[in-house]
Amino acid sequence: MSVQTPIVLWDLDGTVLDPAGAITDGIADALRECGFAVPGNLDRFVGPPVGESLRRFTDVPEDRIADVVSVYRAGYLAEGLDRTRVYPGVREALDALRERGVRQAVATQKPEHIAAQVVTRFGLDEYFETVSGAADDLAQPSGSGRLHDKPAIIGEALRRMGALPPDPARTVMIGDRSYDADGARSHGIDCLGAGWGFGQPGELDAACAVVAGEPRDLAHLLQQYTER
C-alpha cells in the first residue's frame, strides 16, 4: 500500500495574507454607503463569507445583503488589495514545505475566482496545486448545496488533489478561525491554529490541535504530518 504524500491546506485571509484593514474598513465603508450602521469588532468579518457576517452582526435586511456585498467587493478589488500583504514568515514556510515535496493548496471562504486572482497577484500560485473557495460572497441559506461552508471547500480541495478521503496522519489544515478547524474536523484531519490572524480570544484553543504563535513556529509543528 502506497503512502500518501503529505498535504498542507492553507486558509487565505488571516493566515497567509494580512488584509491590513482592507476587509474591516471595506465592510464599514460599504455599510455606510448603503445607509446602515457599522457594528463593533469588525475583525469578526474576516474569515466567513461577507453575507453570512452581515446576517449575524448587522441589521441589513436580506433583500439588501447583495447590495452591501457588491459595494464591498468593488472597493476591495479597487483599493483593498493594495493594502494587503503576505504575513512575514509565511513565504518561507511555503518554500520549506515545497522543498520537502509537500503538496499544498488553498481552502478559503473567499469567492474562488477572487481568491485565485489574489494568490496570483502575490506570486503564491507557484506553491499551490489548487485554490478552492466559495461560490460567491453571499453565503446562501443552508441547503443550497453550494460551496459556502468550509467542510465542502476543504473537501473540494482534497478531491481535486485526489486525496479524498485524506490520510489524517499526513494531511493538515492551517487557519485562523474556528471555521477552519470545524471544516478540518469534518474530514477527520487536524487544524493548526494561526495565532497571528483574526481568531477571537480563546476561539482556537479548544478547536485546533495546537496554535502557532507566529509563522516561524510552523516548521516544528508541521513535522509530524510532513516527515516522510
Stockholm file with secondary structure:
# STOCKHOLM 1.0

chainA/1-228         MSVQTPIVLWDLDGTVLDPAGAITDGIADALRECGFAVPGNLDRFVGPPVGESLRRFTDVPEDRIADVVSVYRAGYLAEGLDRTRVYPGVREALDALRERGVRQAVATQKPEHIAAQVVTRFGLDEYFETVSGAADDLAQPSGSGRLHDKPAIIGEALRRMGALPPDPARTVMIGDRSYDADGARSHGIDCLGAGWGFGQPGELDAACAVVAGEPRDLAHLLQQYTER
#=GR chainA/1-228 SS CCCCCCEEEECSBTTTEECTTHHHHHHHHHHHHTTCCCCSCGGGGSSSCHHHHHHHHSCCCHHHHHHHHHHHHHHIIIIIHHHCEECTTHHHHHHHHHHTTCEEEEEEEEEHHHHHHHHHHTTCTTTCSCEEEESCSSCCCTTSCSTTSHHHHHHHHHHHTTCSSCCTTSEEEEESSHHHHHHHHHTTCEEEEETTSSCCTTTTTTTSSEEESSGGGHHHHTHHHHCC
#=GC SS_cons         CCCCCCEEEECSBTTTEECTTHHHHHHHHHHHHTTCCCCSCGGGGSSSCHHHHHHHHSCCCHHHHHHHHHHHHHHIIIIIHHHCEECTTHHHHHHHHHHTTCEEEEEEEEEHHHHHHHHHHTTCTTTCSCEEEESCSSCCCTTSCSTTSHHHHHHHHHHHTTCSSCCTTSEEEEESSHHHHHHHHHTTCEEEEETTSSCCTTTTTTTSSEEESSGGGHHHHTHHHHCC
//
